[in-house]
Amino acid sequence: MEPLASVSLAGGASSRPAGWQMQLRVDYVVNKVMQTHRGQSEDAVVQAINDQLRSVGVVPNGRQIAQYAQVISSLPLLPRTTADLLRFPVRTPHRAGNRRIRSSPSRTSPGRRCSRW
């Protein structure tokens, strides 16, 4: 009978460094906050990053979060995209002069049936 090969789940040579999943989560959260909170105060950005990092299971590093928040708060606001305009259209004040008001009653009065029937 041939000897079995040893199987170890704790491999010594890994292709990825330790903590790579955590860094992916941090990058994801920072990019998400960068899209929604740019141009806002540093305190609001720090709070958003902390909340979202904790929701994905990462304990935030205070110094790193402060650096991210400083950069994100100094970014200019993004211009509105076509998708945003379709989702949230800009409301313009309605002028009464542009309203169409029907002056004559409809062709079929309530008591009269349609001529096709």
N, C-alpha and C positions, 0 to 999 in steps of 0.2 A: 504494500500500500504506500502511495506517495504522500509526503507530508503536505499539509495545507499551507497556503500562503497566508502570512499574517495580515490582518486587516486592522488598520488604525484610523479612526475618524479624526483624530487630532494630528493632522499632517504637519510636518516640520516646515516644508517648503511650500508656501502659499503664493499664489500669483498676485494677490491683493494684500495691501498692508492692513494692519489692525485698525479698526475704526472707520473703514471706508463707507460703510452703510450710514453711519452717523453723519459723515461729511456730506453725503448725498442728500440726506434729509435737511441738513442746515442749508445747503445750496438751494434746494427746492423752496423752503420757507422764505429765504431771503429774496429770491426772485419773485415769489408771489407777493410779498410785502412791498417790494420795489414797484410793482405795477399798481398797487392800490393805495399806497401811503406816501408816494414821492411828493416832496414839497411841503409836507406837514411838519409839525414840531418834532424835535428829537424824542421827547417824552412819549408822544403818541406812537412813534415808530418803534421805540424800545418795547413798549407795552404790547404792540401787535406781534413783534418778533418773539417775545417771551411766551405769549399765550399760544402762538401757533407751534413753536418748538416743543412746548410741553404737551401739546395735543398729539404730536407725532412721536412722543417718547424720548425726547432729547432734553437733557438738563443744560440750560444755556450757560455759556461762559460770559460773564459780565463785561470783560474788556473787549472781547470780540463783538459782542452785540452792540456795545457803544460805538465801535468803529463803523460797523454796518449802518447804524442809525444815523451817524453824522453824515455819511455819504448819501444815504437815501433822502434825508431831509434837505440836503442842498441841491438835489436834482430838480429840474423844472418839471412842471406838470405835463403830462402827455396830451397831445391834441386829440379831440374826439374822432373816432373812426366811423366809417359808414355803418358798421354793425351796431355801434353805440347809438348812433342817430336813429337807426331803425328800432332799436329796443327802447330808447328813451328820447323821443322826438322833442325838439325845442318848441315850446309853446309860445306862439306870438299872440299879442293882444288882438282880440276880435273887434273889428270896426263894424258898426251897424250899417254903414253906407254900402258895404259890399254884400250884404245879405240879400238873397233872392226871396222875395215875398210873392207868393202866388195870389194874384188879384182876383182871378175868376175861379168859380168852383170847379170841381173835377168834372170830367165829361159824363160820368155815370153818377147820377144822384143815388142816394141810398135806397129809394123806393123803386128805382128803375133797373131792370135787368140789363145785362150786357147785350148788345145787338147780335153777337155771335151765337147766343144760346137761345 
